[in-house]
Amino acid sequence: MIVYPDTSFILSLWHTGDSNYAEALKLFSRLSGDTWLWCDLHQLEVPVAAQVATHREPEGLQEHIARTIVFRAERAVARGGFLRKALPPEAVNFALSLANAYGWGAKHTTLDLWHIGAAWELGANYFATFDGRQAEVARSVSFSTNL
């Protein structure tokens, strides 16, 4: 199986205090023999999302925890736990088609749809996320998900 984790999954996987940590770790362990993908979107969004989380109200993520999450993600990629792939340019067109199909009926962020497009173009068949709206769209294009 080829697994594409979105940023919500990655942040939960490496933050032991996250409410989804146990579920993320269980899925990651269960699918440890499968191929987990990492692309340019992860390279940008994971550290930025960790930084943004430090500014959340009423109480942001502590900076040292956010930095630990980023460090653990980067280390996992460097050690080969994730297969690093270039972001296919076609992912943009797929994300736009998802926006046209689903964006008028529900709120979806650009990066949420772009992640689904990247997963599709990279040949993933499993989409790991803790974002219910994103999982719904991913299932609509035939991905298996954890939600």
N, CA, C and O atoms as a MOPAC input file, in Angstrom:
PM7 MOZYME 1SCF
protein

 N      0.84600 1    -1.18200 1     0.00000 1
 C      0.00000 1     0.00000 1     0.00000 1
 C      0.88800 1     1.24000 1     0.00000 1
 O      1.98700 1     1.23100 1     0.55500 1
 N      0.40600 1     2.28600 1    -0.61700 1
 C      1.10600 1     3.57300 1    -0.62700 1
 C      0.26400 1     4.55800 1     0.17400 1
 O     -0.88800 1     4.83200 1    -0.16200 1
 N      0.86100 1     5.08100 1     1.23500 1
 C      0.15100 1     5.93300 1     2.18500 1
 C      0.61100 1     7.37900 1     2.03400 1
 O      1.80700 1     7.67100 1     2.02600 1
 N     -0.34800 1     8.26100 1     1.91600 1
 C     -0.06400 1     9.69700 1     1.88200 1
 C     -0.62900 1    10.30800 1     3.16600 1
 O     -1.84800 1    10.36700 1     3.33000 1
 N      0.23700 1    10.76300 1     4.08000 1
 C     -0.26000 1    11.40500 1     5.30100 1
 C     -0.40300 1    12.91400 1     5.09100 1
 O      0.50200 1    13.55400 1     4.55400 1
 N     -1.51500 1    13.47100 1     5.50400 1
 C     -1.61300 1    14.92500 1     5.45000 1
 C     -0.94000 1    15.51400 1     6.69100 1
 O     -0.48000 1    14.78300 1     7.56800 1
 N     -0.89300 1    16.81000 1     6.75100 1
 C     -0.17700 1    17.48800 1     7.83400 1
 C     -0.80700 1    17.22100 1     9.19400 1
 O     -0.08400 1    17.08500 1    10.18100 1
 N     -2.12500 1    17.14200 1     9.27600 1
 C     -2.75500 1    16.87300 1    10.57200 1
 C     -2.29100 1    15.52700 1    11.12600 1
 O     -2.08700 1    15.38100 1    12.33100 1
 N     -2.12900 1    14.55900 1    10.25200 1
 C     -1.66300 1    13.24700 1    10.68700 1
 C     -0.20600 1    13.32000 1    11.15400 1
 O      0.14300 1    12.76700 1    12.19600 1
 N      0.62500 1    13.99200 1    10.39300 1
 C      2.04900 1    14.08400 1    10.73900 1
 C      2.23800 1    14.80500 1    12.06700 1
 O      3.03200 1    14.36400 1    12.89800 1
 N      1.52100 1    15.90900 1    12.28100 1
 C      1.65200 1    16.63500 1    13.53800 1
 C      1.19900 1    15.77500 1    14.71500 1
 O      1.80600 1    15.82200 1    15.78600 1
 N      0.14400 1    14.99600 1    14.52700 1
 C     -0.32900 1    14.11800 1    15.59500 1
 C      0.64700 1    12.97600 1    15.86400 1
 O      0.83000 1    12.56800 1    17.01100 1
 N      1.26600 1    12.46800 1    14.81700 1
 C      2.17800 1    11.33700 1    14.94100 1
 C      3.38800 1    11.66200 1    15.80500 1
 O      3.88100 1    10.79700 1    16.53000 1
 N      3.86800 1    12.88900 1    15.73700 1
 C      5.08300 1    13.23100 1    16.47300 1
 C      4.85800 1    14.18000 1    17.63900 1
 O      5.79600 1    14.81800 1    18.11800 1
 N      3.61400 1    14.27300 1    18.09600 1
 C      3.32300 1    15.07300 1    19.28600 1
 C      2.61300 1    14.16800 1    20.28800 1
 O      1.41100 1    13.92500 1    20.17200 1
 N      3.35200 1    13.67700 1    21.26100 1
 C      2.81100 1    12.70800 1    22.21100 1
 C      1.63400 1    13.25900 1    23.01400 1
 O      0.83700 1    12.48400 1    23.54500 1
 N      1.51300 1    14.57400 1    23.11100 1
 C      0.41000 1    15.17900 1    23.84000 1
 C     -0.81500 1    15.44800 1    22.99100 1
 O     -1.81500 1    15.95600 1    23.49900 1
 N     -0.76100 1    15.12100 1    21.71300 1
 C     -1.87800 1    15.38300 1    20.81300 1
 C     -3.00800 1    14.38500 1    21.06600 1
 O     -2.76000 1    13.21700 1    21.36500 1
 N     -4.24100 1    14.85400 1    20.94300 1
 C     -5.38900 1    13.98000 1    21.20300 1
 C     -5.46700 1    12.81300 1    20.21500 1
 O     -6.08900 1    11.79600 1    20.52100 1
 N     -4.85900 1    12.94000 1    19.05400 1
 C     -4.86900 1    11.87400 1    18.05400 1
 C     -3.57200 1    11.06800 1    18.02100 1
 O     -3.38700 1    10.21900 1    17.14900 1
 N     -2.67600 1    11.33500 1    18.97200 1
 C     -1.36000 1    10.67700 1    18.95900 1
 C     -1.47000 1     9.14800 1    18.96100 1
 O     -0.84600 1     8.48700 1    18.13200 1
 N     -2.24200 1     8.59000 1    19.86900 1
 C     -2.33100 1     7.13000 1    19.99400 1
 C     -2.85400 1     6.50300 1    18.70200 1
 O     -2.33300 1     5.48700 1    18.24400 1
 N     -3.87800 1     7.11100 1    18.12200 1
 C     -4.44500 1     6.58600 1    16.87400 1
 C     -3.43300 1     6.70900 1    15.73200 1
 O     -3.30800 1     5.79800 1    14.91300 1
 N     -2.71200 1     7.83100 1    15.67500 1
 C     -1.70400 1     8.01600 1    14.63000 1
 C     -0.59200 1     6.98800 1    14.75800 1
 O     -0.18100 1     6.38200 1    13.76800 1
 N     -0.10900 1     6.79600 1    15.96600 1
 C      0.97000 1     5.84000 1    16.19900 1
 C      0.52900 1     4.41800 1    15.86400 1
 O      1.29100 1     3.64100 1    15.28900 1
 N     -0.70400 1     4.08900 1    16.22900 1
 C     -1.23200 1     2.75500 1    15.94200 1
 C     -1.29200 1     2.50800 1    14.43800 1
 O     -0.87300 1     1.45000 1    13.96800 1
 N     -1.81000 1     3.47400 1    13.67700 1
 C     -1.89100 1     3.32300 1    12.22400 1
 C     -0.49500 1     3.27300 1    11.60300 1
 O     -0.22800 1     2.43900 1    10.73800 1
 N      0.38700 1     4.15800 1    12.04200 1
 C      1.75100 1     4.18600 1    11.50300 1
 C      2.45000 1     2.85100 1    11.76800 1
 O      3.15100 1     2.33700 1    10.89700 1
 N      2.26800 1     2.30400 1    12.93600 1
 C      2.86900 1     1.01100 1    13.28300 1
 C      2.26700 1    -0.11700 1    12.45000 1
 O      2.98300 1    -0.98000 1    11.94300 1
 N      0.95200 1    -0.09600 1    12.31900 1
 C      0.26200 1    -1.15400 1    11.56900 1
 C      0.68000 1    -1.15900 1    10.09700 1
 O      0.77500 1    -2.21900 1     9.47700 1
 N      0.92700 1     0.02900 1     9.54500 1
 C      1.29600 1     0.14700 1     8.13100 1
 C      2.79200 1     0.42300 1     7.95000 1
 O      3.20600 1     0.96900 1     6.92700 1
 N      3.59000 1     0.04600 1     8.93600 1
 C      5.02300 1     0.35500 1     8.88500 1
 C      5.74700 1    -0.32000 1     7.72500 1
 O      6.78600 1     0.17100 1     7.28300 1
 N      5.22500 1    -1.42300 1     7.23000 1
 C      5.85100 1    -2.09700 1     6.10200 1
 C      5.44300 1    -1.52800 1     4.75600 1
 O      5.97400 1    -1.92500 1     3.71900 1
 N      4.50100 1    -0.60000 1     4.77300 1
 C      4.03100 1     0.01200 1     3.53500 1
 C      4.84200 1     1.27000 1     3.21600 1
 O      5.65100 1     1.71400 1     4.03100 1
 N      4.62900 1     1.83000 1     2.05600 1
 C      5.34500 1     3.02800 1     1.62200 1
 C      4.59600 1     4.27200 1     2.07800 1
 O      3.43300 1     4.47700 1     1.73100 1
 N      5.28000 1     5.09700 1     2.86000 1
 C      4.73200 1     6.37400 1     3.31100 1
 C      5.39000 1     7.47400 1     2.48500 1
 O      6.61300 1     7.50600 1     2.35100 1
 N      4.58400 1     8.36800 1     1.93600 1
 C      5.09900 1     9.41600 1     1.05200 1
 C      5.35700 1    10.72800 1     1.79000 1
 O      4.73000 1    11.03300 1     2.80400 1
 N      6.29300 1    11.48300 1     1.24800 1
 C      6.62500 1    12.83200 1     1.71600 1
 C      6.96000 1    13.63500 1     0.47100 1
 O      7.80600 1    13.22200 1    -0.32300 1
 N      6.30400 1    14.78200 1     0.28900 1
 C      6.57400 1    15.59700 1    -0.89800 1
 C      6.82200 1    17.05100 1    -0.49800 1
 O      6.88500 1    17.38900 1     0.68400 1
 N      6.95800 1    17.88900 1    -1.50200 1
 C      7.26400 1    19.30100 1    -1.28000 1
 C      6.20500 1    20.00500 1    -0.42400 1
 O      6.53100 1    20.93300 1     0.31600 1
 N      4.95600 1    19.58000 1    -0.51600 1
 C      3.91700 1    20.19000 1     0.32400 1
 C      4.19200 1    19.93200 1     1.79700 1
 O      4.01900 1    20.82100 1     2.63100 1
 N      4.61900 1    18.72000 1     2.11700 1
 C      4.97500 1    18.40700 1     3.50500 1
 C      6.16600 1    19.25000 1     3.94600 1
 O      6.19500 1    19.79000 1     5.05200 1
 N      7.13500 1    19.34500 1     3.06300 1
 C      8.36100 1    20.07700 1     3.38400 1
 C      8.05700 1    21.51500 1     3.78800 1
 O      8.74000 1    22.07700 1     4.64500 1
 N      7.04700 1    22.10600 1     3.18200 1
 C      6.64600 1    23.47600 1     3.49800 1
 C      5.62800 1    23.52100 1     4.64000 1
 O      5.79400 1    24.27600 1     5.59800 1
 N      4.58200 1    22.71300 1     4.53300 1
 C      3.46700 1    22.89000 1     5.46600 1
 C      3.74000 1    22.36700 1     6.87100 1
 O      3.25300 1    22.95800 1     7.83500 1
 N      4.48900 1    21.29700 1     7.02500 1
 C      4.71000 1    20.74700 1     8.36700 1
 C      5.39000 1    21.75800 1     9.29200 1
 O      4.87600 1    22.01300 1    10.38100 1
 N      6.53200 1    22.34600 1     8.89700 1
 C      7.12500 1    23.32800 1     9.82800 1
 C      6.26100 1    24.57800 1    10.02000 1
 O      6.19100 1    25.12400 1    11.12100 1
 N      5.61000 1    25.02600 1     8.95600 1
 C      4.77400 1    26.22200 1     9.08500 1
 C      3.56500 1    25.93600 1     9.97300 1
 O      3.19800 1    26.77400 1    10.79600 1
 N      2.94600 1    24.77500 1     9.82000 1
 C      1.79200 1    24.42400 1    10.66600 1
 C      2.21400 1    24.31200 1    12.13400 1
 O      1.47000 1    24.71500 1    13.02700 1
 N      3.39900 1    23.76800 1    12.37800 1
 C      3.89600 1    23.68300 1    13.76000 1
 C      4.10900 1    25.08500 1    14.33100 1
 O      3.78300 1    25.34200 1    15.49000 1
 N      4.65400 1    25.98500 1    13.51900 1
 C      4.85600 1    27.36900 1    13.96300 1
 C      3.52000 1    28.05100 1    14.24100 1
 O      3.36000 1    28.72200 1    15.26100 1
 N      2.57100 1    27.87700 1    13.33900 1
 C      1.24300 1    28.48400 1    13.50900 1
 C      0.58800 1    27.98200 1    14.79000 1
 O     -0.07500 1    28.74700 1    15.49100 1
 N      0.77200 1    26.70400 1    15.09800 1
 C      0.16400 1    26.12400 1    16.29900 1
 C      0.66600 1    26.79400 1    17.57600 1
 O     -0.02800 1    26.76400 1    18.59200 1
 N      1.84600 1    27.39300 1    17.54800 1
 C      2.36500 1    28.08200 1    18.73100 1
 C      1.61300 1    29.38400 1    18.99800 1
 O      1.73200 1    29.95300 1    20.08300 1
 N      0.84500 1    29.85800 1    18.02700 1
 C      0.11700 1    31.12600 1    18.15200 1
 C     -1.38400 1    30.93700 1    18.34200 1
 O     -2.12500 1    31.92000 1    18.35500 1
 N     -1.84200 1    29.71700 1    18.48600 1
 C     -3.27000 1    29.46500 1    18.64600 1
 C     -3.76200 1    29.99600 1    19.98000 1
 O     -3.04900 1    29.98300 1    20.98400 1
 N     -4.99300 1    30.45800 1    19.96100 1
 C     -5.64500 1    30.93700 1    21.18200 1
 C     -6.60200 1    29.87400 1    21.68400 1
 O     -7.16300 1    29.17100 1    20.84300 1
 N     -6.83100 1    29.69700 1    22.91100 1
 C     -6.33100 1    30.50000 1    24.00600 1
 C     -4.91800 1    30.09500 1    24.44200 1
 O     -4.21900 1    30.87900 1    25.08400 1
 N     -4.50100 1    28.88300 1    24.09600 1
 C     -3.17800 1    28.45200 1    24.51900 1
 C     -2.50900 1    27.72000 1    23.36100 1
 O     -2.94300 1    26.64100 1    22.95700 1
 N     -1.44900 1    28.32300 1    22.83600 1
 C     -0.73800 1    27.72100 1    21.72100 1
 C      0.16400 1    26.58000 1    22.14800 1
 O      0.44400 1    26.38900 1    23.33100 1
 N      0.60500 1    25.83700 1    21.16500 1
 C      1.56800 1    24.76700 1    21.38600 1
 C      2.88300 1    25.38600 1    21.85000 1
 O      3.31300 1    26.40100 1    21.30300 1
 N      3.50700 1    24.80500 1    22.82100 1
 C      4.78100 1    25.34100 1    23.29600 1
 C      5.82800 1    25.21100 1    22.18800 1
 O      5.87000 1    24.20700 1    21.47600 1
 N      6.66500 1    26.22900 1    22.05300 1
 C      7.61900 1    26.26400 1    20.94600 1
 C      8.54100 1    25.05400 1    20.93500 1
 O      8.82800 1    24.51500 1    19.86600 1
 N      9.00600 1    24.61700 1    22.08500 1
 C      9.92400 1    23.47200 1    22.09000 1
 C      9.22400 1    22.19800 1    21.60300 1
 O      9.87000 1    21.32700 1    21.02100 1
 N      7.93300 1    22.08500 1    21.83300 1
 C      7.18700 1    20.92500 1    21.32900 1
 C      7.02800 1    21.02700 1    19.81700 1
 O      7.19300 1    20.03800 1    19.10300 1
 N      6.70700 1    22.22500 1    19.33000 1
 C      6.57700 1    22.42900 1    17.88200 1
 C      7.89800 1    22.12000 1    17.17500 1
 O      7.90700 1    21.48200 1    16.12200 1
 N      8.99700 1    22.56600 1    17.74600 1
 C     10.30400 1    22.29600 1    17.14200 1
 C     10.63200 1    20.80300 1    17.17800 1
 O     11.25800 1    20.28400 1    16.25400 1
 N     10.21700 1    20.11900 1    18.22800 1
 C     10.44200 1    18.67400 1    18.32500 1
 C      9.66600 1    17.93800 1    17.23800 1
 O     10.18800 1    17.00700 1    16.62500 1
 N      8.42800 1    18.34900 1    16.99700 1
 C      7.61900 1    17.74000 1    15.94200 1
 C      8.32300 1    17.88100 1    14.59600 1
 O      8.43700 1    16.91000 1    13.84800 1
 N      8.79200 1    19.07900 1    14.29000 1
 C      9.47400 1    19.32400 1    13.01200 1
 C     10.75200 1    18.48900 1    12.93200 1
 O     11.03900 1    17.89000 1    11.89500 1
 N     11.51300 1    18.44900 1    14.01500 1
 C     12.74700 1    17.67000 1    14.03600 1
 C     12.45500 1    16.18900 1    13.78000 1
 O     13.14300 1    15.55200 1    12.98300 1
 N     11.45000 1    15.64600 1    14.44500 1
 C     11.10900 1    14.23300 1    14.28400 1
 C     10.65400 1    13.93200 1    12.86200 1
 O     11.00600 1    12.89100 1    12.30600 1
 N      9.88300 1    14.82300 1    12.27500 1
 C      9.44200 1    14.63500 1    10.89200 1
 C     10.63400 1    14.64600 1     9.94600 1
 O     10.76300 1    13.77100 1     9.09000 1
 N     11.50200 1    15.63600 1    10.10100 1
 C     12.67600 1    15.73100 1     9.22500 1
 C     13.58600 1    14.52000 1     9.38900 1
 O     14.14000 1    14.02200 1     8.40800 1
 N     13.74200 1    14.04700 1    10.61300 1
 C     14.58500 1    12.87700 1    10.87800 1
 C     13.98500 1    11.62800 1    10.22900 1
 O     14.71700 1    10.82100 1     9.65600 1
 N     12.67000 1    11.46000 1    10.31100 1
 C     12.02200 1    10.29900 1     9.70000 1
 C     12.21700 1    10.28300 1     8.19000 1
 O     12.41800 1     9.22100 1     7.60000 1
 N     12.15800 1    11.45400 1     7.56400 1
 C     12.37400 1    11.53800 1     6.12100 1
 C     13.83700 1    11.23500 1     5.80300 1
 O     14.12700 1    10.46900 1     4.88400 1
 N     14.74700 1    11.82700 1     6.55000 1
 C     16.18100 1    11.62500 1     6.30800 1
 C     16.58600 1    10.16800 1     6.48400 1
 O     17.47600 1     9.68400 1     5.78500 1
 N     15.94700 1     9.46900 1     7.40500 1
 C     16.28700 1     8.07200 1     7.67300 1
 C     15.56100 1     7.08500 1     6.75900 1
 O     15.75800 1     5.87500 1     6.87300 1
 N     14.73100 1     7.58900 1     5.86600 1
 C     14.06500 1     6.72200 1     4.90300 1
 C     12.74100 1     6.14600 1     5.35200 1
 O     12.20000 1     5.26100 1     4.68900 1
 N     12.20800 1     6.62500 1     6.45900 1
 C     10.89600 1     6.16400 1     6.90500 1
 C      9.77000 1     6.65400 1     6.00800 1
 O      8.67400 1     6.09300 1     5.99900 1
 N     10.05400 1     7.69500 1     5.26300 1
 C      9.12300 1     8.23900 1     4.28200 1
 C      9.85900 1     8.31800 1     2.95200 1
 O     11.03400 1     8.68300 1     2.90800 1
 N      9.18000 1     7.98300 1     1.89000 1
 C      9.75800 1     8.08400 1     0.55600 1
 C      9.53800 1     9.50300 1     0.04300 1
 O      8.40300 1     9.93900 1    -0.14800 1
 N     10.62200 1    10.20300 1    -0.17300 1
 C     10.53000 1    11.58200 1    -0.63900 1
 C     10.31100 1    11.60400 1    -2.14800 1
 O     11.08000 1    11.01900 1    -2.91100 1
 N      9.25300 1    12.28500 1    -2.56200 1
 C      8.90800 1    12.38500 1    -3.97900 1
 C      8.68200 1    13.84900 1    -4.33100 1
 O      8.21200 1    14.63400 1    -3.50700 1
 N      9.01900 1    14.19700 1    -5.54900 1
 C      8.75400 1    15.55200 1    -6.03700 1
 C      7.24700 1    15.72500 1    -6.21800 1
 O      6.53800 1    14.78000 1    -6.56500 1
 N      6.78400 1    16.91600 1    -5.98300 1
 C      5.36600 1    17.23200 1    -6.16400 1
 C      5.06900 1    17.29900 1    -7.65500 1
 O      5.63100 1    18.14000 1    -8.35600 1
 N      4.20400 1    16.43300 1    -8.14700 1
 C      3.88700 1    16.47400 1    -9.57700 1
 C      3.09700 1    17.73800 1    -9.92000 1
 O      2.16300 1    18.09400 1    -9.20100 1
 N      3.45800 1    18.41600 1   -11.00200 1
 C      2.72300 1    19.63200 1   -11.38500 1
 C      1.23400 1    19.37100 1   -11.63000 1
 O      0.40500 1    20.26000 1   -11.44100 1
 N      0.90300 1    18.15200 1   -12.05000 1
 C     -0.48700 1    17.80800 1   -12.32800 1
 C     -1.35900 1    17.85700 1   -11.07300 1
 O     -2.58500 1    17.91200 1   -11.16900 1
 N     -0.73000 1    17.83600 1    -9.90300 1
 C     -1.48400 1    17.87800 1    -8.65100 1
 C     -2.31400 1    19.14700 1    -8.53900 1
 O     -3.38500 1    19.14400 1    -7.93200 1
 N     -1.82100 1    20.22800 1    -9.12200 1
 C     -2.56200 1    21.48900 1    -9.09600 1
 C     -3.88700 1    21.34300 1    -9.83600 1
 O     -4.93200 1    21.76500 1    -9.34100 1
 N     -3.83800 1    20.74400 1   -11.02500 1
 C     -5.07100 1    20.57600 1   -11.80900 1
 C     -6.06000 1    19.66500 1   -11.10100 1
 O     -7.26500 1    19.91200 1   -11.13200 1
 N     -5.56000 1    18.61700 1   -10.46500 1
 C     -6.45000 1    17.71900 1    -9.73500 1
 C     -7.08300 1    18.46200 1    -8.56000 1
 O     -8.28000 1    18.32700 1    -8.30800 1
 N     -6.28100 1    19.24200 1    -7.84700 1
 C     -6.80300 1    20.02100 1    -6.72000 1
 C     -7.85300 1    21.01900 1    -7.19600 1
 O     -8.86400 1    21.22100 1    -6.52300 1
 N     -7.62500 1    21.64300 1    -8.34300 1
 C     -8.61600 1    22.57200 1    -8.89900 1
 C     -9.91800 1    21.85400 1    -9.25100 1
 O    -11.00600 1    22.39400 1    -9.04700 1
 N     -9.80300 1    20.64100 1    -9.77900 1
 C    -11.02400 1    19.89600 1   -10.09900 1
 C    -11.79100 1    19.55200 1    -8.81800 1
 O    -13.02200 1    19.55900 1    -8.81200 1
 N    -11.06700 1    19.25100 1    -7.73700 1
 C    -11.71900 1    19.00400 1    -6.44900 1
 C    -12.38800 1    20.26700 1    -5.93200 1
 O    -13.49000 1    20.21100 1    -5.38600 1
 N    -11.72700 1    21.40500 1    -6.10200 1
 C    -12.31000 1    22.68300 1    -5.66600 1
 C    -13.60000 1    22.96000 1    -6.41800 1
 O    -14.58400 1    23.40600 1    -5.82700 1
 N    -13.59800 1    22.69900 1    -7.71200 1
 C    -14.81300 1    22.90900 1    -8.50900 1
 C    -15.93200 1    21.96100 1    -8.09100 1
 O    -17.10400 1    22.33800 1    -8.08800 1
 N    -15.57200 1    20.74400 1    -7.74300 1
 C    -16.57500 1    19.74600 1    -7.38100 1
 C    -17.09300 1    19.91300 1    -5.95300 1
 O    -18.27100 1    19.66900 1    -5.69100 1
 N    -16.22400 1    20.32700 1    -5.02800 1
 C    -16.58600 1    20.31200 1    -3.60600 1
 C    -16.49800 1    21.66700 1    -2.90700 1
 O    -17.05400 1    21.83600 1    -1.82200 1
 N    -15.82000 1    22.61800 1    -3.50400 1
 C    -15.56300 1    23.88800 1    -2.83900 1
 C    -16.76700 1    24.78400 1    -2.65500 1
 O    -16.77600 1    25.63300 1    -1.76300 1
 N    -17.78300 1    24.61100 1    -3.48300 1
 C    -18.96700 1    25.45800 1    -3.34000 1
 C    -19.87900 1    24.97300 1    -2.22800 1
 O    -20.67500 1    25.74300 1    -1.68900 1
 N    -19.76500 1    23.69500 1    -1.88400 1
 C    -20.66000 1    23.13200 1    -0.88700 1
 C    -20.09900 1    23.07200 1     0.52200 1
 O    -20.85000 1    22.94100 1     1.48800 1
 N    -18.77000 1    23.16900 1     0.64300 1
 C    -18.14500 1    23.07300 1     1.96300 1
 C    -16.80600 1    23.79700 1     1.94300 1
 O    -16.19500 1    23.97900 1     0.88900 1
 N    -16.37300 1    24.19600 1     3.10100 1
 C    -15.10300 1    24.91800 1     3.23100 1
 C    -13.93300 1    23.92700 1     3.14000 1
 O    -13.83700 1    22.98600 1     3.92800 1
 N    -13.06100 1    24.15600 1     2.17800 1
 C    -11.84300 1    23.35900 1     2.02200 1
 C    -10.69800 1    24.32700 1     1.76000 1
 O    -10.83600 1    25.26500 1     0.97400 1
 N     -9.57100 1    24.09800 1     2.41900 1
 C     -8.43900 1    24.97700 1     2.18300 1
 C     -7.69000 1    24.53700 1     0.93200 1
 O     -7.79400 1    23.39300 1     0.49000 1
 N     -6.94400 1    25.46200 1     0.38200 1
 C     -6.14400 1    25.17800 1    -0.79900 1
 C     -5.21400 1    24.00300 1    -0.54300 1
 O     -5.14200 1    23.07500 1    -1.34800 1
 N     -4.50200 1    24.04100 1     0.58100 1
 C     -3.53700 1    22.98200 1     0.86400 1
 C     -4.21600 1    21.64100 1     1.11700 1
 O     -3.65600 1    20.60300 1     0.76400 1
 N     -5.39500 1    21.62900 1     1.71300 1
 C     -6.11100 1    20.36700 1     1.90800 1
 C     -6.38400 1    19.69100 1     0.56100 1
 O     -6.14800 1    18.49400 1     0.39500 1
 N     -6.87600 1    20.46700 1    -0.37900 1
 C     -7.17900 1    19.91000 1    -1.70200 1
 C     -5.89800 1    19.57600 1    -2.46500 1
 O     -5.84800 1    18.59300 1    -3.20500 1
 N     -4.87700 1    20.38900 1    -2.28400 1
 C     -3.60100 1    20.14600 1    -2.95800 1
 C     -2.96500 1    18.85200 1    -2.44000 1
 O     -2.36300 1    18.10800 1    -3.21400 1
 N     -3.09300 1    18.58300 1    -1.14900 1
 C     -2.58800 1    17.31800 1    -0.60400 1
 C     -3.30000 1    16.12600 1    -1.25000 1
 O     -2.66000 1    15.13400 1    -1.60000 1
 N     -4.60400 1    16.22400 1    -1.40600 1
 C     -5.33700 1    15.13100 1    -2.05200 1
 C     -4.88400 1    14.97400 1    -3.49900 1
 O     -4.70400 1    13.85600 1    -3.98100 1
 N     -4.70200 1    16.09700 1    -4.18900 1
 C     -4.20100 1    16.04800 1    -5.56500 1
 C     -2.81900 1    15.42800 1    -5.64300 1
 O     -2.54100 1    14.63300 1    -6.54100 1
 N     -1.95300 1    15.78700 1    -4.70800 1
 C     -0.59900 1    15.21800 1    -4.67200 1
 C     -0.66200 1    13.72300 1    -4.42100 1
 O      0.03100 1    12.94700 1    -5.07900 1
 N     -1.49300 1    13.32000 1    -3.47000 1
 C     -1.63300 1    11.89000 1    -3.16400 1
 C     -2.08800 1    11.12100 1    -4.40000 1
 O     -1.56600 1    10.05000 1    -4.71000 1
 N     -3.05800 1    11.67800 1    -5.09000 1
 C     -3.57600 1    11.03600 1    -6.29900 1
 C     -2.47800 1    10.90600 1    -7.34800 1
 O     -2.25700 1     9.82500 1    -7.89500 1
 N     -1.80300 1    11.99500 1    -7.62200 1
 C     -0.77800 1    11.99400 1    -8.67600 1
 C      0.46100 1    11.17500 1    -8.30600 1
 O      1.18700 1    10.72000 1    -9.19000 1
 N      0.70400 1    10.98700 1    -7.01400 1
 C      1.84300 1    10.17700 1    -6.57300 1
 C      1.48500 1     8.69000 1    -6.45000 1
 O      2.33400 1     7.87300 1    -6.09300 1
 N      0.24500 1     8.35000 1    -6.74200 1
 C     -0.16200 1     6.95000 1    -6.76800 1
 C     -0.54100 1     6.35400 1    -5.42800 1
 O     -0.56100 1     5.13300 1    -5.27600 1
 N     -0.84100 1     7.19700 1    -4.45600 1
 C     -1.25400 1     6.68600 1    -3.14100 1
 C     -2.62500 1     6.02000 1    -3.24800 1
 O     -3.42800 1     6.35700 1    -4.11900 1
 N     -2.87600 1     5.07600 1    -2.35400 1
 C     -4.21700 1     4.49900 1    -2.28200 1
 C     -4.79800 1     4.59400 1    -0.86900 1
 O     -5.91700 1     4.14900 1    -0.61400 1
 N     -4.01500 1     5.18500 1     0.04700 1
 C     -4.48200 1     5.40700 1     1.41100 1
 C     -4.13200 1     6.83700 1     1.79900 1
 O     -3.00200 1     7.28200 1     1.59600 1
 N     -5.09900 1     7.55100 1     2.35600 1
 C     -4.91300 1     8.94500 1     2.74400 1
 C     -5.10300 1     9.05100 1     4.24800 1
 O     -6.22000 1     8.90900 1     4.74500 1
 N     -4.02000 1     9.29800 1     4.97800 1
 C     -4.07700 1     9.39000 1     6.44600 1
 C     -4.29400 1    10.84800 1     6.85200 1
 O     -3.49400 1    11.72000 1     6.51300 1
 N     -5.37500 1    11.10300 1     7.57500 1
 C     -5.71500 1    12.46300 1     7.99200 1
 C     -6.56700 1    12.43300 1     9.25400 1
 O     -7.20400 1    11.42700 1     9.56500 1
 N     -6.57000 1    13.54500 1     9.97200 1
 C     -7.49800 1    13.72100 1    11.08300 1
 C     -8.46000 1    14.86900 1    10.78700 1
 O     -9.11300 1    15.38000 1    11.69600 1
 N     -8.54900 1    15.27100 1     9.53700 1
 C     -9.44700 1    16.32600 1     9.08400 1
 C    -10.64400 1    15.65300 1     8.41400 1
 O    -10.52300 1    15.10100 1     7.32000 1
 N    -11.79300 1    15.70200 1     9.07500 1
 C    -12.98100 1    15.02300 1     8.57200 1
 C    -13.43500 1    15.47600 1     7.20300 1
 O    -13.80900 1    14.65000 1     6.37000 1
 N    -13.41000 1    16.78600 1     6.95300 1
 C    -13.82600 1    17.29100 1     5.63200 1
 C    -12.87600 1    16.80700 1     4.54700 1
 O    -13.30500 1    16.42400 1     3.45900 1
 N    -11.58400 1    16.82800 1     4.85000 1
 C    -10.59300 1    16.38000 1     3.88100 1
 C    -10.75900 1    14.87200 1     3.61600 1
 O    -10.66300 1    14.42600 1     2.47200 1
 N    -11.00400 1    14.10800 1     4.65800 1
 C    -11.20100 1    12.66400 1     4.50400 1
 C    -12.41000 1    12.37000 1     3.62100 1
 O    -12.37900 1    11.44600 1     2.80900 1
 N    -13.46200 1    13.14800 1     3.77900 1
 C    -14.66600 1    12.95400 1     2.97200 1
 C    -14.36600 1    13.13600 1     1.48500 1
 O    -14.80500 1    12.34000 1     0.65600 1
 N    -13.61900 1    14.18500 1     1.15500 1
 C    -13.25600 1    14.41500 1    -0.24900 1
 C    -12.32200 1    13.30500 1    -0.72900 1
 O    -12.47700 1    12.80900 1    -1.84500 1
 N    -11.36200 1    12.91200 1     0.09800 1
 C    -10.42600 1    11.84900 1    -0.28700 1
 C    -11.17300 1    10.54300 1    -0.57600 1
 O    -10.85700 1     9.84900 1    -1.54200 1
 N    -12.15200 1    10.21200 1     0.24800 1
 C    -12.93700 1     8.99700 1     0.00800 1
 C    -13.74600 1     9.10400 1    -1.29000 1
 O    -13.95900 1     8.10400 1    -1.97600 1
 N    -14.19300 1    10.31200 1    -1.62100 1
 C    -15.00100 1    10.49000 1    -2.82100 1
 C    -14.22100 1    10.20800 1    -4.10100 1
 O    -14.81500 1     9.94200 1    -5.14600 1
 N    -12.89700 1    10.26600 1    -4.02200 1
 C    -12.06200 1     9.94400 1    -5.18000 1
 C    -11.36900 1     8.59400 1    -4.99000 1
 O    -10.32900 1     8.32000 1    -5.59000 1
 N    -11.97100 1     7.75900 1    -4.13800 1
 C    -11.58500 1     6.35500 1    -3.95500 1
 C    -10.37000 1     6.07900 1    -3.07700 1
 O     -9.79700 1     4.99300 1    -3.16300 1
 N     -9.96200 1     7.02100 1    -2.24000 1
 C     -8.91300 1     6.72200 1    -1.27100 1
 C     -9.53400 1     6.02200 1    -0.06800 1
 O    -10.65900 1     6.32200 1     0.33200 1
 N     -8.79100 1     5.09800 1     0.49200 1
 C     -9.13000 1     4.59900 1     1.82200 1
 C     -8.56700 1     5.61600 1     2.80000 1
 O     -7.52400 1     6.21300 1     2.53600 1
 N     -9.24200 1     5.82200 1     3.92900 1
 C     -8.76400 1     6.76900 1     4.95000 1
 C     -8.92500 1     6.15300 1     6.33100 1
 O     -9.58700 1     5.13000 1     6.50600 1
 N     -8.31300 1     6.79400 1     7.29000 1
 C     -8.43400 1     6.34500 1     8.67100 1
 C     -9.65600 1     6.93300 1     9.37000 1
 O     -9.95600 1     6.53500 1    10.49600 1
 N    -10.35800 1     7.85200 1     8.75100 1
 C    -11.56700 1     8.44600 1     9.34800 1
 C    -12.81600 1     7.94600 1     8.64800 1
 O    -13.92600 1     8.33500 1     9.01100 1

